[in-house]
Amino acid sequence: MDEVRPARADDLERCGELVASALRHLTSRRGGELLETFGLGGPCEDSPFPVTGEALLSWASGDPDRRVLVGLFERAVVGTAAARIVGSRKGGPDRLGQIVLCYVEPGARQVGVGSALLDEMVLWFRSRRCTHVDGLALPGDRDTKQLYERAGFKARLLVLSRPLD
């Protein structure tokens, strides 16, 4: 792992490619069709999507409660992460951080880029006085679940669904 740093204007095209890959990956998983329901993967005003690097950086631009990082390996951008602070947890004074995207291209996995992105986001959330951090992993997306668990995350909510004919 070379470094993790805030995304810059010259990362726009690469971030767009990574976000597009992340969405293809997520929507191909069980539960991926529900991403828009959770404010991801669709034209939601409070989402870092649609799939362009410009939209991703614009989403975070000028808002101190949003951040976009890139992860580099051998000086190439191979991963990106986006996060936001969404307010209180349980209506109390706690500040909740939310990782809305953490994606590393498949050929660059298992070298620490994803872990470094999460570690840097956790440090940022701490500096912003968050008391909790949430991250999304879809059912069957074992790689993402394991990445979060290695970073100390524990499942606190499972959403179970049943179609009603």
N, C-alpha and C positions, 0 to 999 in steps of 0.2 A: 504494500500500500504506500503510495507516494504521499498523498495529502488529501485533506478535505478542506474546502474553502467555499465561501459564498459564491453563488452563481453570478456571472457577469454578463454584460451585453454580448461579448464575443462567444459565449456559451449557448446563445439562443438556438441555433440550428441543432446542435448536439442534444440539448435538453429536450427539444421537440421530438427528436428521434427516440430518445429514451422514454419519454412520456407515452409516445405512440406504442412502443414495445410493451411498456408496463400495462397499458390498457388492453392490448391484444392478449397479453398473458392473463390479466385479471378476468376479462369477460369470457375467456375460454374455460374458466374454472367454475365449479358448482357454486351457485350463488352470485356469479358475476353479473347476471342480468339485473340484480337488485342494487348495483352500485349507485345508480342515480337516486334511489330512495334515500341513501345515506349521504347525499350531497357530493358524490364522486362520479366521475365518468360521464357527466352530462353538462348541459349548459346552465348549471346552478350558479347563481350570482356569487356565492361564497365558496366556490370550488376552484382549484387551480387548473381545471380542465375547461375548455377543449384542448385538443392535442397540438399545441404549438409551443415552442420555446418562448415566443414573445408573450403569449397569454400567461404562461407560467410565471415569468418574471414580472409581468404587469400585475398579476394577482398579488405578488408580494411587495411590489414597489411602493415605497412610501408608507407602509403600514408596519409599525414596530412590533406588532403581534403576529407577523407572518415572516417566514424565512424559507429560502430555497438554497440548498447546498449542492455541490457536485463533488464526486469522489474520483480521484485520479489514480491510475496505475500505469507505471512506466510513462508518465507525463501525458497520458490520454484520458479524457473524461469518459469513464465507463459506468458511472452511476449517478443518480440524483435522488434527493430527498426534499420533500416539502412539508412544512409544519405550520400550525397556527395555534394561537391561544383562543380557546372558545368560551372562556368565562368561568363561572363558578360551577362547582360540583355540588349537587344537592342543594342549590340555592344559598350555600354558605359562603364564607370568605375565601375558600380554597380556589386557586386558579388551576384550570385544567388545560394541559397541553395536548394537542392531537397531531400525530404524524399521519398525514393524509396520503403520503407517497414515500416509499423507499424502494428503489429499484436499481439493480445492478445487472448489466447485460450478462447472459449466461456464460460466455467465454471468460469472464473476469471474476466469477464467483469463487469462493473458498480461498481468497487471498486477503480477506479482512476489510474489503471496501464497505460492505453493508454494515458490519460492526462499527467501523469508524464513523460512518454517516450517523448511525443511531447514537453512538457515544457523544458526538458533537451536538446533536439535537438535544440530548438529555442535559448536557452542560448549558446550552442556551436556555432551555426551559428553567433550569435552576436559577440562572442569572435573571430571569424574568419573574422569579418568585412563584413559579408553579409548584403545586404540591403533589400533582399526579400527572401522568402521561399515558395516553391511550394510543394504540396503533391497531390497524385493521388487518386481519388475516381471514381469508375466505375459507370455507370448509374444503378440505382436501389440499389446501396449499401448504403442505408440510414444510417446505423450505422457508417460507415467510414466518410461519409459526415458530419454527426452531430458531430462526434468527432473533426474533423477539425474546424467546425464552432464554437464549444465551446472553442477552443483554439485561436479563433480570425481570422481564415482563411476565405477568401471570394472567391467565384468562379470568375476567371478572364478569363477563356477560356472554351467554350463548343465546342466539336468536334461533328458535326452532319454528318451523313453518309447516302448514298443512294446507294443500289446495282444497277448496270447497266446491268441487265439481264445476 
